[in-house]
Amino acid sequence: MNVTQSPYGRVRPSRRATRHSGESHETHSHHRFGLALIAASATVASARDQIRVTGSSTVFPYSQAVAEEFANQTGAPAPIVESVGTGGGFQAFCGGIGEAHPDITGASRAIKKSEYDLCVSNGVTDISEALIGNDGLSMSVSRANTFDWDMTLGEMYMALAAQVPVDGEWKDNPYTMWSEVNPAFPATPITVYGPPPTSGTRDAWVEIAMHKGCKQLDFVKAGGFDSAWVTENCSRMRTDGPFIEAGENDNLIVQQIEANPNAMGIFGYSFLYENNDKLKGVKFDGIEPNFDTIAAYDYEVSRPLYFYVKNAHRGVIPNLQEFIDEYMSDAALQAGGYLAERGMTPLPEANMKEYQASVTGAVNMAPVTQ
């Protein structure tokens, strides 16, 4: 298959490329990987005995689950899994080859050209891209909040954007109460906890939810503004109080929502799924986030989830290949697998099999050119 369906309403070219024919990834690995790490480290013998995984807070619980399963099954040291955000993960991952740099980074969006270029500039030129499943960016509220929250993305935009139309002019957002956005909403303060700019969740929220919401506004429709105008003017979250950056730890957002029944939070669906007894999802245009609506992209704020492997570390960092095999296994990724049990929406079978083959086989992704 040469294309991959994106939740952003377009089909993007696949970034996977083919390894040189007739060359096994293992044989190729030991020759290339040893040379790379000898150059980057004092000695191959000093390589870490623990795999390092960094990146997205959304992918974090899935990587952590695989790490635990891998350690339980093999008796090997459990990989170190860190949650630093998608952007922070790529910065660390693309920093270079060698034991000082992570082996894998999770991402709640595809790698950007600027990040790929950083990788290349630091000698990280052989990378496998794994699309592991789908996620719905969920705006959630405590079950103690009895209002049946159902809003348009345009109403969400009016609550959270830095600038909005006010009396026919584009101005700084003056609204502080939900009832000011829609009189049918409760007269309670707008308080929404969300991810910081370094987060892939923030990137995806802006690109999917904020931009779609902005385009729904009568002011934007009547003005005939194009996508470039929307990107320029509708990408900033407000910084005057109602939207609160809560860091990369999504569990802290869950705690804030529990503490304040009128507060909402933005995070990946797994955190809503895991806390379903305490939280409920806000509907957008009558559709709530769940496995079926996310898989079908009926839920408007759906997105793909990735991880990226530094192939120069296979065969040198102990057990890295085996950990990748576990991450891409049927037991982890298929419908009914242990990652689905934690809230990830599985890929269609054909897509899953294709990525399983390319990632376990150390297939190098094609260059990112835009």
N, C-alpha and C positions, 0 to 999 in steps of 0.2 A: 504494500500500500504506500502511496507516495504523498498522501496528505493526511493531516490530522485535524479533526474538528475542534475548533476553539469556541469557548463560551461567549466570546466577544462578538458573535454574529458573523464570523467570517471563517474561511478555511485557510489555515496557514500551511506552507510547505513543510514537510517533514525535515527535521534537521539531522536525521541519521544518515550515515554514509557506510560504505561497505569496506570491511577490512580486506587487505591484500589477499587474493585467492590463494588457497593451498597453505595458508599459514595459520597454525593454531594459535589461539590467544595465549596459551600457556608458554609455548616455546618462544613466541615473540616477546612475551612478558619478561621472562627471566633475563634475556639478553639486554633489552632496552631499559627495563626497570632498574637493574643493577647499576648500569652505567649512569642513569639519571640520578640515582640516589647517592652514588659514590661522589658525583660532582657536587651535589647539594649538601651532603652530610660528611662528617668526618670519616665514618665507616658504615657499611651496610650492617655490620654486626651490632651496631648500637641502635638499630631501629627499634621503635616502640613495640611493646608487646600488647598494646591495646589500640583498637581501631578508634579513630576520632571522627565523629559526625557532628556537624554544626548546621546553622541555618534557621529556616522558618519556624516560628512558634506554632504554626498550624500543622506542619509536618512533624514537629517534635514528638507528639505522643505516639505517632505511628512508628517513627524510628526507634523510640524507646521500647515500644512493644516488641519490635523485631529483635532489638538488642537483648531483651530479657529471654525471649524464646530461643535465640541463638545460644546464649550462655547456658540455659537449662538443658538444651539438647546436646551440646558439645562439651560442656565443662570448661570451655575456653573463657578467658577473662571477658566480662561484658564490655562492649564498646562504650566509650565515653560519648554521651549525647548532650549537646549544648543547644540552648534556644537563644539565638542572638538576632533573629530576624533574617529575612531573605537577603536584603542588601548587605548586612553585616556578614552573613555567611559567605556570600560571593567574594567579599573583600578578603576574608581569611583564606578561603579555598583557592582563590586566584593569586595568592601571595607568592607561591612558588612550589617547587618540588622538594620533598624531603620530610623528615620526621617532625619538623617544627610546624608543618602545615597540615590542615585536615585532609582526610582521605575522601570524604563525602560531604556534600552540602544539600540540605533540603530546601525546596523553594516553592512558594505558593504562586509562582508565575514562571514563565520561561526566562532563561537568561537573556539579559539585554546585550546589545552590541558592545556598549562601553565596558561591560563586565567581561565579555568574551575577549575583547581586546586587551584588557588588563591581564587575563589569564595568559594570553599569547606572549605578551611583553615580558612575563615572568617565567616563560618556559613551560607553561601548562597548556600543552597543545594537543593532548590525547585525552578526550573526555567522553564518557558515555552518558547519554541523557535518558532518564527513566521517567516516563509518564506512568504514575502508579494508580491514579484514580481521580475522582472528582470531589469537589467540596462546595458547599453553599455558604456564602458569607452571610452570617445570621445576625440580625438585630434582635436581641432578646431582652426579656423583662421578667421580673420575679412573678411567680404564680400567685403571690400575695396581692399583686396588682390585678384587680378584677375587671378592668376595662378590656373589651375585645379589640385589640389593636390591629387595625387593617388600614394601611395607608398606601398612597401612590409613591413612586420614587420622586415625583415632583414635590410632594409634601415633605418627604424626608430631606430633600435638597433644601427646601425653604427653612427647615429647622437647623441644619448643620453647616451650610455653606458660609463662607466669609462674606460673600456679596450676593445680593438677591435683588429682584425688582421691587421697588417701593414707590407707589404712586406714579408709575410710569417711568421711573428712573432707576438706573443700576447703582445701588448704594450698599454701604456696609450693613450687615444683617442686624436689624433692630429687635428681632423677635426673641422673647425670653420664655414665653409660655406656649404650651402645645395648643391651647385654645386660640392663640393668635394666628397659628398656621391654618387651623381648621376649627371653626366654632363647635363642631361636633366632638372634638377631642377634649379631654379633661383640662381643667384650668390648673394645671400643675407645671412646675418649672421644667424646661428642656434640660435634661441632664443625661448626657450620653458619653460613656467611656469607650475609647477606641484605641487603635494601634498608632504608633508614632511613624514619622516619615520613612524610617529605615526598614519598615516592615513590608513584606510582599502583600500582606493583607490590606495595608493602607493603599498601596499601589493599585491593587485590584478593586478595592472599594471605590477609589476615585474614578478609575477607568470604566468600571461597569456601572456602579450605582449612581455616583455623582453626575457623571456626564449624561447618562440616560435620563436622570431626573431633571437636569437642567434643560434638556431638549424638550421635555414635556411642558415647560412653562409657556404660557400664552405670550409673554414678553419676547421670548426667544423665537417662537414660531412666527409671530407677527413681524419681527425684525428681519426674518430670513437669514439669521446668522448660521454660518457653516460650522463644520466640525473643528476647524482651526480656531474659530472664535470661542467655541465651547471649551476647547482644551486650554486656551489662554485665560479665560475668564471664570471658568467653573470648576477649577481643580483644587482650590484652596479650602480647607476646612477652617471654620471659625476658631479664633484664639481668644475670644473675650469671655469665656467661661462655660457656656452650655455644652461645648464639646471638650472633653478632657482626655489628653493623651495619657494612657495608662501603662506605657512601657511594653516590653515584649512578653511579659508573663500573663497569658490569658486567664490563668486561674485567679489572678488578682482582680481581674474585671468581674469574674463570676462572684467573688466575695463582695465587691462593691455593690453589685446588683442585689445580692441577698441582704445587704445591710440597709439599702434604700429601695423600697418597693416602687418608687416613682422613677428610679434611674433605669437606663437601658445600657446595653453593651454590644459592641460589634466584635465578632470573632468567628472562627471557622465552625462549621456545623458540629464537629466532634465534641466541642465543649458544651454545646446545647444538648446534644445527644447524651453525653455522660452525666449531665445535670438536669435531665428531663423531669425529675421529681420536684425540682426547685424552680426551674425556669420554663418559659414558653417563648416560642418564636413569634416575632411580629410578622404579620402577613403583608405582602406587597401585592396589590391588586387582587386580593382574595386568595392568594396562593401562599401556603406556609412552606417552610423548608422541611423536607423529609427525603428519604432515599429515592423515592420515585420521582418527585418533582425536580430534584437536583440532577438525577441521571438523565432525565429527558430535557433538561435545561428549560423546563416550564417555570421553575423558580428563577426569577430574573437575575439574581446575583449569584450565579454558579460559575465555577472556575476549575481548571485542572490543577493537579498537584504533581510535583516533580521531585526527583533527587538526581544529583550529578556525581559521577564517580571519576576520580583522578586515576586513570589507567596506569600511570607510571608507578603507582604504589602497589598494584597487584603483584603478587609473587614476592614482595619484599616485606610489607607490613603483614605480620602473621595473621592468618585466618581471614584476610580481607575478602578473598574470592568466595570463601565459604559463607561469609556474612551476606555478600551480595546475592549468592544463590538462595539464601533463606529469604531475603527481602523480596526477591522476585518469584518466590515459590507459589504454587497454587494455594497452599495452606494459608499464605498471607494475603494474597491479592484477589482470589476468586470470590464470587458471591457466597456468603456464608463463612468466609475466611476470618481469621482473627483480627484483621484490620477493619473489615466491615463491621465486626462486633463493637469496634471502638468509634464508629461513625463515618468511616470513609465509604463513598459510593464507588463500587467497583466499575472497572472498564468493561465494555463488551468483550466477549470471549476472544474474538479475532484480534482486537487491538492488544489485549493483555498478552496473548501468545507471541505477537510480533515483538513487543518490548521485552518479554522474557528472553527471547532468543538473542536480541541485539545487546542487551545489557549484560547478561551472563557471559556472552561471547566477546565482551570488550570491544564492541563496535564503536568506532570513533564518530562523534557527531560531525556533521558538515559545518563549515564556518558560518558564523552569524554575520550577515552583511547589512542588516537593517533593523 
